[in-house]
């Protein structure tokens, strides 16, 4: 079967907030990326952390990037970026859902600011996606999105309208580990 197909990629617009027990507030709070790193030498080993901060009391949380690693195992250019608190690098780590997942930190998905990108960059808000028979949305970061939210985002309709399309089987959804395919029936 010959399909007219469009591809999108889901990307974070800003650093993810993480939910963590705050020792200052004595309860689970939302922590935000400070854009700073902490590099600590202990003998001949290094620790590198991305510093997050509680939104309520400003208590800090060190998110480990490298722990007890030999300095020779870190690329010199990367090491320099850690030392200079490179904002771009801090943002890159902060936007990586898989990074937080691998470190067993809980991302506050309700506060996640995400957008669709096509092969030309950020998808235009006015683009109509109904001219395609199949739309593939790549989710390489592994963000958990409800089907109706994803469909609403792609088709630029309300979530209730997206849910209605799904419930009435007017579109078909198939999901694998890194992509969701939307087909119009």
C-alpha atoms as a printed R data frame, in Angstrom:
    type eleno elety resid chain resno       x      y      z
1   ATOM     1    CA   UNK     A     1   0.000  0.000  0.000
2   ATOM     2    CA   UNK     A     2   1.296  3.453 -0.891
3   ATOM     3    CA   UNK     A     3   0.974  5.941  1.953
4   ATOM     4    CA   UNK     A     4   1.458  9.662  2.131
5   ATOM     5    CA   UNK     A     5   3.420  9.948  5.319
6   ATOM     6    CA   UNK     A     6   4.636 12.708  7.630
7   ATOM     7    CA   UNK     A     7   7.227 12.296 10.372
8   ATOM     8    CA   UNK     A     8   7.584 14.247 13.601
9   ATOM     9    CA   UNK     A     9   9.893 14.089 16.593
10  ATOM    10    CA   UNK     A    10   8.894 14.963 20.151
11  ATOM    11    CA   UNK     A    11  11.469 17.139 21.911
12  ATOM    12    CA   UNK     A    12  11.606 18.918 25.231
13  ATOM    13    CA   UNK     A    13  11.493 22.720 25.002
14  ATOM    14    CA   UNK     A    14  13.207 23.216 28.371
15  ATOM    15    CA   UNK     A    15  14.814 21.179 31.128
16  ATOM    16    CA   UNK     A    16  12.569 18.709 32.862
17  ATOM    17    CA   UNK     A    17  11.556 19.305 36.439
18  ATOM    18    CA   UNK     A    18  12.143 16.329 38.694
19  ATOM    19    CA   UNK     A    19  10.171 15.206 41.722
20  ATOM    20    CA   UNK     A    20  12.281 14.318 44.737
21  ATOM    21    CA   UNK     A    21  12.076 14.286 48.527
22  ATOM    22    CA   UNK     A    22  13.346 17.675 49.685
23  ATOM    23    CA   UNK     A    23  15.318 17.616 52.923
24  ATOM    24    CA   UNK     A    24  14.475 21.305 53.454
25  ATOM    25    CA   UNK     A    25  10.703 21.026 52.947
26  ATOM    26    CA   UNK     A    26  10.502 17.501 54.407
27  ATOM    27    CA   UNK     A    27   8.304 16.292 51.525
28  ATOM    28    CA   UNK     A    28   8.363 15.521 47.813
29  ATOM    29    CA   UNK     A    29   8.848 18.699 45.796
30  ATOM    30    CA   UNK     A    30   9.571 19.831 42.272
31  ATOM    31    CA   UNK     A    31  13.244 20.567 41.543
32  ATOM    32    CA   UNK     A    32  14.465 22.688 38.617
33  ATOM    33    CA   UNK     A    33  17.739 22.764 36.701
34  ATOM    34    CA   UNK     A    34  20.092 25.514 37.934
35  ATOM    35    CA   UNK     A    35  22.263 25.287 34.819
36  ATOM    36    CA   UNK     A    36  25.298 24.558 37.007
37  ATOM    37    CA   UNK     A    37  27.544 21.576 37.545
38  ATOM    38    CA   UNK     A    38  29.528 20.499 40.567
39  ATOM    39    CA   UNK     A    39  32.851 18.803 39.954
40  ATOM    40    CA   UNK     A    40  34.508 17.140 42.912
41  ATOM    41    CA   UNK     A    41  37.894 15.411 42.980
42  ATOM    42    CA   UNK     A    42  38.478 12.670 45.489
43  ATOM    43    CA   UNK     A    43  42.016 11.344 45.179
44  ATOM    44    CA   UNK     A    44  42.394 10.216 41.591
45  ATOM    45    CA   UNK     A    45  38.639  9.935 40.950
46  ATOM    46    CA   UNK     A    46  36.092 12.548 39.874
47  ATOM    47    CA   UNK     A    47  32.414 13.091 40.553
48  ATOM    48    CA   UNK     A    48  30.340 15.357 38.299
49  ATOM    49    CA   UNK     A    49  26.791 16.391 39.185
50  ATOM    50    CA   UNK     A    50  24.124 18.523 37.569
51  ATOM    51    CA   UNK     A    51  22.666 20.739 40.273
52  ATOM    52    CA   UNK     A    52  18.897 20.929 40.668
53  ATOM    53    CA   UNK     A    53  17.115 23.169 43.171
54  ATOM    54    CA   UNK     A    54  13.830 22.890 45.088
55  ATOM    55    CA   UNK     A    55  11.322 25.415 43.772
56  ATOM    56    CA   UNK     A    56   9.978 26.087 47.280
57  ATOM    57    CA   UNK     A    57  12.992 26.367 49.590
58  ATOM    58    CA   UNK     A    58  15.927 26.460 47.113
59  ATOM    59    CA   UNK     A    59  17.551 23.383 48.703
60  ATOM    60    CA   UNK     A    60  19.884 21.749 46.175
61  ATOM    61    CA   UNK     A    61  20.007 18.231 44.803
62  ATOM    62    CA   UNK     A    62  23.020 16.765 42.993
63  ATOM    63    CA   UNK     A    63  22.028 14.644 40.002
64  ATOM    64    CA   UNK     A    64  25.017 12.392 39.242
65  ATOM    65    CA   UNK     A    65  26.483 12.450 35.755
66  ATOM    66    CA   UNK     A    66  29.777 10.706 36.569
67  ATOM    67    CA   UNK     A    67  30.659  9.070 39.867
68  ATOM    68    CA   UNK     A    68  34.102  7.896 40.936
69  ATOM    69    CA   UNK     A    69  35.485  8.036 37.415
70  ATOM    70    CA   UNK     A    70  39.089  8.432 36.360
71  ATOM    71    CA   UNK     A    71  39.657 11.919 34.862
72  ATOM    72    CA   UNK     A    72  41.282 10.307 31.822
73  ATOM    73    CA   UNK     A    73  37.931  8.700 30.932
74  ATOM    74    CA   UNK     A    74  36.230 12.089 30.465
75  ATOM    75    CA   UNK     A    75  36.751 13.928 27.194
76  ATOM    76    CA   UNK     A    76  38.843 17.069 27.877
77  ATOM    77    CA   UNK     A    77  36.409 19.343 26.033
78  ATOM    78    CA   UNK     A    78  33.482 17.913 28.004
79  ATOM    79    CA   UNK     A    79  35.414 18.289 31.265
80  ATOM    80    CA   UNK     A    80  36.090 21.964 30.465
81  ATOM    81    CA   UNK     A    81  32.376 22.504 29.851
82  ATOM    82    CA   UNK     A    82  31.586 21.014 33.255
83  ATOM    83    CA   UNK     A    83  34.124 23.326 34.910
84  ATOM    84    CA   UNK     A    84  32.806 26.454 33.177
85  ATOM    85    CA   UNK     A    85  29.150 25.587 33.963
86  ATOM    86    CA   UNK     A    86  28.273 25.490 30.276
87  ATOM    87    CA   UNK     A    87  24.566 26.400 30.139
88  ATOM    88    CA   UNK     A    88  23.985 24.575 26.840
89  ATOM    89    CA   UNK     A    89  25.385 21.340 28.240
90  ATOM    90    CA   UNK     A    90  23.344 21.691 31.441
91  ATOM    91    CA   UNK     A    91  20.223 22.217 29.316
92  ATOM    92    CA   UNK     A    92  21.117 19.208 27.162
93  ATOM    93    CA   UNK     A    93  21.300 16.955 30.222
94  ATOM    94    CA   UNK     A    94  18.154 18.561 31.659
95  ATOM    95    CA   UNK     A    95  16.152 17.755 28.504
96  ATOM    96    CA   UNK     A    96  17.130 14.089 28.413
97  ATOM    97    CA   UNK     A    97  14.314 11.942 29.770
98  ATOM    98    CA   UNK     A    98  16.451  8.823 29.308
99  ATOM    99    CA   UNK     A    99  19.246 10.398 31.416
100 ATOM   100    CA   UNK     A   100  16.892 10.850 34.373
101 ATOM   101    CA   UNK     A   101  15.350  7.442 33.836
102 ATOM   102    CA   UNK     A   102  18.798  5.802 33.903
103 ATOM   103    CA   UNK     A   103  19.600  7.627 37.153
104 ATOM   104    CA   UNK     A   104  16.213  6.588 38.613
105 ATOM   105    CA   UNK     A   105  14.925 10.149 39.032
106 ATOM   106    CA   UNK     A   106  11.218 10.872 38.589
107 ATOM   107    CA   UNK     A   107  10.509 13.433 35.871
108 ATOM   108    CA   UNK     A   108   7.480 15.648 36.524
109 ATOM   109    CA   UNK     A   109   5.745 14.895 33.232
110 ATOM   110    CA   UNK     A   110   2.879 17.278 34.051
111 ATOM   111    CA   UNK     A   111   5.278 20.211 33.879
112 ATOM   112    CA   UNK     A   112   7.116 18.966 30.782
113 ATOM   113    CA   UNK     A   113   7.123 21.500 27.971
114 ATOM   114    CA   UNK     A   114   7.343 19.535 24.741
115 ATOM   115    CA   UNK     A   115   6.942 20.389 21.071
116 ATOM   116    CA   UNK     A   116   6.763 18.634 17.728
117 ATOM   117    CA   UNK     A   117   9.596 18.985 15.268
118 ATOM   118    CA   UNK     A   118   9.627 17.923 11.646
119 ATOM   119    CA   UNK     A   119  12.592 17.596  9.283
120 ATOM   120    CA   UNK     A   120  12.700 21.408  8.969
121 ATOM   121    CA   UNK     A   121  12.750 22.185 12.689
122 ATOM   122    CA   UNK     A   122   9.901 23.098 15.023
123 ATOM   123    CA   UNK     A   123   6.553 22.269 13.465
124 ATOM   124    CA   UNK     A   124   4.451 25.277 12.578
125 ATOM   125    CA   UNK     A   125   1.335 25.655 14.720
126 ATOM   126    CA   UNK     A   126  -0.760 26.236 11.608
127 ATOM   127    CA   UNK     A   127   0.388 23.103  9.740
128 ATOM   128    CA   UNK     A   128  -2.555 20.852  8.992
129 ATOM   129    CA   UNK     A   129  -1.646 17.197  9.350
130 ATOM   130    CA   UNK     A   130  -4.878 15.844  7.910
131 ATOM   131    CA   UNK     A   131  -3.425 15.687  4.383
132 ATOM   132    CA   UNK     A   132  -1.541 12.501  5.274
133 ATOM   133    CA   UNK     A   133  -2.696  8.917  5.559
134 ATOM   134    CA   UNK     A   134  -0.006  8.025  8.074
135 ATOM   135    CA   UNK     A   135   1.831 10.126 10.646
136 ATOM   136    CA   UNK     A   136   4.808  8.739 12.529
137 ATOM   137    CA   UNK     A   137   5.768 10.455 15.773
138 ATOM   138    CA   UNK     A   138   9.223  9.521 17.057
139 ATOM   139    CA   UNK     A   139   9.600  9.589 20.809
140 ATOM   140    CA   UNK     A   140  13.286  8.746 21.230
141 ATOM   141    CA   UNK     A   141  13.399 10.217 24.722
142 ATOM   142    CA   UNK     A   142  10.799  7.749 25.995
143 ATOM   143    CA   UNK     A   143   8.376 10.349 27.368
144 ATOM   144    CA   UNK     A   144   5.098  8.812 28.458
145 ATOM   145    CA   UNK     A   145   2.289 10.575 26.637
146 ATOM   146    CA   UNK     A   146  -1.352  9.576 26.584
147 ATOM   147    CA   UNK     A   147  -2.594  8.681 23.125
148 ATOM   148    CA   UNK     A   148  -5.239 11.417 23.050
149 ATOM   149    CA   UNK     A   149  -2.668 14.060 24.054
150 ATOM   150    CA   UNK     A   150  -0.314 12.939 21.298
151 ATOM   151    CA   UNK     A   151  -3.066 12.831 18.656
152 ATOM   152    CA   UNK     A   152  -4.361 16.255 19.775
153 ATOM   153    CA   UNK     A   153  -0.853 17.678 19.540
154 ATOM   154    CA   UNK     A   154  -0.240 16.297 16.051
155 ATOM   155    CA   UNK     A   155  -3.650 17.089 14.567
156 ATOM   156    CA   UNK     A   156  -3.965 20.407 16.439
157 ATOM   157    CA   UNK     A   157  -7.343 19.536 17.883
158 ATOM   158    CA   UNK     A   158  -8.685 19.332 21.433
159 ATOM   159    CA   UNK     A   159  -7.937 16.299 23.561
160 ATOM   160    CA   UNK     A   160 -11.639 15.440 23.721
161 ATOM   161    CA   UNK     A   161 -11.849 15.533 19.895
162 ATOM   162    CA   UNK     A   162  -8.753 13.306 19.713
163 ATOM   163    CA   UNK     A   163 -10.243 10.863 22.214
164 ATOM   164    CA   UNK     A   164 -13.447 10.757 20.142
165 ATOM   165    CA   UNK     A   165 -11.462  9.902 16.963
166 ATOM   166    CA   UNK     A   166  -9.699  7.089 18.827
167 ATOM   167    CA   UNK     A   167 -12.881  5.756 20.475
168 ATOM   168    CA   UNK     A   168 -14.800  5.809 17.189
169 ATOM   169    CA   UNK     A   169 -11.929  3.971 15.425
170 ATOM   170    CA   UNK     A   170 -11.488  6.737 12.865
171 ATOM   171    CA   UNK     A   171  -7.755  6.534 13.427
172 ATOM   172    CA   UNK     A   172  -5.548  3.609 14.226
173 ATOM   173    CA   UNK     A   173  -2.594  3.855 16.600
174 ATOM   174    CA   UNK     A   174   0.343  1.477 16.741
175 ATOM   175    CA   UNK     A   175   3.172  1.926 19.189
176 ATOM   176    CA   UNK     A   176   6.660  0.546 19.433
177 ATOM   177    CA   UNK     A   177   9.452  1.467 21.846
178 ATOM   178    CA   UNK     A   178  10.388  4.712 20.086
179 ATOM   179    CA   UNK     A   179   7.481  5.749 17.851
180 ATOM   180    CA   UNK     A   180   3.721  6.022 17.549
181 ATOM   181    CA   UNK     A   181   2.103  5.603 14.138
182 ATOM   182    CA   UNK     A   182  -1.246  7.287 13.502
183 ATOM   183    CA   UNK     A   183  -3.216  6.031 10.505
184 ATOM   184    CA   UNK     A   184  -6.500  7.460  9.247
185 ATOM   185    CA   UNK     A   185  -9.144  4.804  8.585
